[in-house]
Amino acid sequence: MHFNEQLKKLGTDHVDLLLLHWPVFNKYIESWRALEAIYNDGQARAIGVCNFDVDHLQNLMDHANIMPMVNQIEFNPRIHQPDTVAFCQDNHIQLEAWSPLGNGQLLSSPVISKIAKEHGKTPAQVILRWELQQDFIVIPKSVHEERMRENRDINDFELDADEMEAIAMLDEEKHSIWYDKYKWSGNPNGRDDYIAKPGEF
Ligand SMILES: NC(=O)c1ccc[n+]([C@@H]2O[C@H](COP(=O)([O-])OP(=O)(O)OC[C@H]3O[C@@H](n4cnc5c(N)ncnc54)[C@H](OP(=O)(O)O)[C@@H]3O)[C@@H](O)[C@H]2O)c1
């Protein structure tokens, strides 16, 4: 669908942020040019990418006129992607964490529960605060209004260095189960041709 049609459906003449969902091998430079054109036309206030690693970003840097303003990556206490994070920080690309709660699976961690109890907060709030203190934008998903409010209410406490470190120790550099299945990055064993089914992501 042409972007103009999407805007029409949304009932707006621009969006605040437009992201490229993932780096499809041999296609993402061309796709990025389309996002640049949309940005230059004023139809998106900001443009960015998702799931780009250092190689993708460096390649984009060699070919693009505008660098991404945002990189949305999988980031939570269990997966840190330090090389990508450092590259984005060095190049003024705002980081955004998808699955910031580890898809809900981190909420029962004893380490996080203990810290939450000490602050009178919930485990979800502590995890989101841990990400916020590292300058990530967080996009937790919930279908419950109360949880949405809870996830927003994270600006009245601060984790100290020891607490930040204790949570960071939960790192397993482990992606979601589905992530490695769709190796979109050009790996010969991957699924560069993979087209997601509606609602899959
Ligand atoms: N760019 C990408 O490639 C990519 C990939 C995956 C996801 N995403 C985006 O990232 C966003 C979030 O990711 P996600 O849905 O995978 O994981 P998530 O936000 O880490 O976790 C969502 C899960 O946590 C539960 N939850 C949320 N708030 C809670 C709270 N306060 N207390 C207890 N449970 C809570 C939700 O249940 P309830 O809904 O029942 O509350 C849901 O089961 C989504 O909007 C998605 O679009 C992007």
The ligand as an SDF file (V2000), in Angstrom:
LIG
                    3D

 48 52  0  0  0  0  0  0  0  0999 V2000
   10.4690   -4.1670   15.9960 N   0  0  0  0  0  0  0  0  0  0  0  0
   10.2850   -5.4630   16.2050 C   0  0  0  0  0  0  0  0  0  0  0  0
   10.8150   -6.3070   15.4810 O   0  0  0  0  0  0  0  0  0  0  0  0
    9.4110   -5.9030   17.3460 C   0  0  0  0  0  0  0  0  0  0  0  0
    9.3970   -7.2760   17.7140 C   0  0  0  0  0  0  0  0  0  0  0  0
    8.5910   -7.6710   18.7850 C   0  0  0  0  0  0  0  0  0  0  0  0
    7.8160   -6.7390   19.4610 C   0  0  0  0  0  0  0  0  0  0  0  0
    7.8370   -5.4380   19.0580 N   0  0  0  0  0  0  0  0  0  0  0  0
    6.9910   -4.4350   19.7540 C   0  0  0  0  0  0  0  0  0  0  0  0
    7.3730   -4.3260   21.0960 O   0  0  0  0  0  0  0  0  0  0  0  0
    6.2240   -4.0740   21.9140 C   0  0  0  0  0  0  0  0  0  0  0  0
    6.3190   -4.8610   23.1890 C   0  0  0  0  0  0  0  0  0  0  0  0
    6.8660   -6.1300   22.9990 O   0  0  0  0  0  0  0  0  0  0  0  0
    6.2040   -7.5060   23.5080 P   0  0  0  0  0  0  0  0  0  0  0  0
    4.7330   -7.4170   23.4640 O   0  0  0  0  0  0  0  0  0  0  0  0
    6.8920   -8.6030   22.7910 O   0  0  0  0  0  0  0  0  0  0  0  0
    6.7190   -7.6670   25.0030 O   0  0  0  0  0  0  0  0  0  0  0  0
    6.6630   -6.8620   26.3950 P   0  0  0  0  0  0  0  0  0  0  0  0
    6.0520   -5.5140   26.2770 O   0  0  0  0  0  0  0  0  0  0  0  0
    8.0210   -7.0310   26.9220 O   0  0  0  0  0  0  0  0  0  0  0  0
    5.6970   -7.8290   27.2430 O   0  0  0  0  0  0  0  0  0  0  0  0
    4.3320   -7.9180   27.0050 C   0  0  0  0  0  0  0  0  0  0  0  0
    3.7560   -8.9280   27.9920 C   0  0  0  0  0  0  0  0  0  0  0  0
    3.9110   -8.4460   29.3190 O   0  0  0  0  0  0  0  0  0  0  0  0
    2.6190   -8.3580   29.9540 C   0  0  0  0  0  0  0  0  0  0  0  0
    2.6220   -7.1220   30.7460 N   0  0  0  0  0  0  0  0  0  0  0  0
    2.6980   -5.8430   30.3040 C   0  0  0  0  0  0  0  0  0  0  0  0
    2.7240   -4.9660   31.3280 N   0  0  0  0  0  0  0  0  0  0  0  0
    2.6520   -5.7310   32.4680 C   0  0  0  0  0  0  0  0  0  0  0  0
    2.6250   -5.4160   33.8510 C   0  0  0  0  0  0  0  0  0  0  0  0
    2.6790   -4.1710   34.2930 N   0  0  0  0  0  0  0  0  0  0  0  0
    2.5320   -6.4360   34.7460 N   0  0  0  0  0  0  0  0  0  0  0  0
    2.4820   -7.7310   34.3150 C   0  0  0  0  0  0  0  0  0  0  0  0
    2.5020   -8.0810   33.0080 N   0  0  0  0  0  0  0  0  0  0  0  0
    2.5940   -7.0890   32.0880 C   0  0  0  0  0  0  0  0  0  0  0  0
    1.5980   -8.3320   28.8220 C   0  0  0  0  0  0  0  0  0  0  0  0
    0.3860   -8.9470   29.2350 O   0  0  0  0  0  0  0  0  0  0  0  0
   -1.0490   -8.1970   29.1060 P   0  0  0  0  0  0  0  0  0  0  0  0
   -1.1670   -7.6520   27.7110 O   0  0  0  0  0  0  0  0  0  0  0  0
   -2.0200   -9.3150   29.3890 O   0  0  0  0  0  0  0  0  0  0  0  0
   -1.0560   -7.1200   30.1480 O   0  0  0  0  0  0  0  0  0  0  0  0
    2.2940   -9.1810   27.7620 C   0  0  0  0  0  0  0  0  0  0  0  0
    2.0670  -10.5650   28.0040 O   0  0  0  0  0  0  0  0  0  0  0  0
    5.0070   -4.4340   21.0810 C   0  0  0  0  0  0  0  0  0  0  0  0
    4.2360   -3.2730   20.9340 O   0  0  0  0  0  0  0  0  0  0  0  0
    5.5580   -4.9020   19.7360 C   0  0  0  0  0  0  0  0  0  0  0  0
    4.9000   -4.3110   18.6410 O   0  0  0  0  0  0  0  0  0  0  0  0
    8.6360   -4.9970   18.0350 C   0  0  0  0  0  0  0  0  0  0  0  0
  1  2  1  0
  2  3  2  0
  2  4  1  0
  4  5  1  0
  4 48  2  0
  5  6  2  0
  6  7  1  0
  7  8  2  0
  8  9  1  0
  8 48  1  0
  9 10  1  0
  9 46  1  0
 10 11  1  0
 11 12  1  0
 11 44  1  0
 12 13  1  0
 13 14  1  0
 14 15  2  0
 14 16  1  0
 14 17  1  0
 17 18  1  0
 18 19  2  0
 18 20  1  0
 18 21  1  0
 21 22  1  0
 22 23  1  0
 23 24  1  0
 23 42  1  0
 24 25  1  0
 25 26  1  0
 25 36  1  0
 26 27  1  0
 26 35  1  0
 27 28  2  0
 28 29  1  0
 29 30  1  0
 29 35  2  0
 30 31  1  0
 30 32  2  0
 32 33  1  0
 33 34  2  0
 34 35  1  0
 36 37  1  0
 36 42  1  0
 37 38  1  0
 38 39  2  0
 38 40  1  0
 38 41  1  0
 42 43  1  0
 44 45  1  0
 44 46  1  0
 46 47  1  0
M  CHG  2   8   1  16  -1
M  END
$$$$
